[in-house]
Structures are given as structure tokens and as C-alpha cells.
Amino acid sequence: MALNFNKAEFVRSAGEPKDFLRDGLPQFAFAGRSNVGKSSVINRLVGRKNLAYVGSSPGKTTHINYFRLDGRAYLVDLPGYGYAKVARSEKERWARLMETYFQREADAITTGVLIVDIRHRPTENDLTMHDWFRQTGCPEIVVANKLDKLKKSEVEGNLQRIRETLELGEEDMVIPFSAEKGTGRDELLRAILSSVEASS
């Protein structure tokens, strides 16, 4: 499936389940904790600086945001989890929204993209999100962002720690990525597109 990721447009922001978008087009769901640089990864992927909101403080993505890619698929930006300084009631709303999305939309998700911080062991929240993606049965791609913050000698060990924590097999994909420099962008694009072909 040839797909131009540079042709991306915002379509809808879903704050509650009735706003979920389902029209049969492939959906690539992006998840990650609040300060992992998810919006920056998305912006790098589509070649735009401001398609997804990048805030100075984490946790600005409070809804499920749908972006149409080339008129033929959706990039779904899920709310960040973990570090955002917001009221507990708001965090609980996000959690309910996410849980409902994964329960109701499991068969609509074509590919899950889990963004983790390459510098650190995946968190409990990362593990929960990883399990949710696994339960949908869709292919999952793990993106280890902030590669530019590591020395080259640290990369392999940190990638191995991510694999062990998430209990990934050799066939599971972990892509070292730098939203800052663009490293890993082409590999992520190829992985997403090949996951579509595999599921079609």
C-alpha cells in the first residue's frame, strides 16, 4: 500500500465514545506517556512541525485525535498517560476513554505504535498499553524515542532492556528513533506500511 504521509490533515477530536471515527479505513494508533515526545514523533513522521500539538508541559493531548493520511488511512493520536499535572478526575476520564477505545475499536486498529523513552525501562503504564495493543491482535511497533540523548555505546543495551521488559520476541519490532533528528523515520514508515499489507 503506497501512502503519502506528508498529506495529513486533522479530521476529528473525540472526547467521548460517540465521537469515535469508523469508516473502514486503516487506523494507525499512536500511544505513549505524556513526556515521551509522541507529538514530536508524529510531526516528524508526517513532515510537519505542528500537525500534532507539542506543548511545553506534558499531557496536552486530552482527546483521541484523528488525522487523515493521503485520504486513505488515519493516524490516531491517543491521549498521553503518566506525567501530566491534571486533576485525578481528568486522568480518570482519559483512562475511561482509552479503555473504551480499545474495547470497542479493537478490530478497527490496523497497527499499534507504542512510543517509549529509549533512555529508561518501560513504565507500568507502558506495559499496560503494550498489553492493550496485544489484546487487539493488531501488529505492534515499538518506537524507542530520544535516541539523540544516548551515547552510541549505550544504544544496544537500552534496546535490549526495552525488549526484556516488554517481553518481546525476536520477530517484534523495536525502532530506535529521534524525533529531533529524524533518525528512524524511514524505518517506521516502512514498518507501518508493511503491517497494512500483512493484515490485508
Number of C-alpha atoms within 10 A of each C-alpha: 11 10 13 13 17 14 14 20 17 14 12 16 18 17 15 16 15 7 11 18 20 12 9 9 15 20 26 26 22 25 26 26 25 20 20 22 23 29 26 21 23 22 20 22 19 21 16 15 14 13 17 21 14 17 13 8 11 19 20 17 22 19 19 25 22 24 22 20 20 15 13 14 20 25 22 23 24 23 23 27 23 17 13 16 12 11 8 9 9 12 19 11 15 22 14 14 21 23 14 15 18 18 13 12 16 16 12 20 22 24 25 26 22 22 25 27 23 28 20 12 18 21 15 11 13 21 15 12 21 23 12 18 23 13 12 19 14 20 21 24 22 25 25 24 25 21 23 18 14 12 8 9 8 13 16 12 12 19 19 14 16 22 19 13 15 18 12 14 9 8 6 13 16 21 21 24 26 22 21 15 12 15 18 18 22 11 12 21 15 11 17 20 15 14 19 17 10 10 11 9
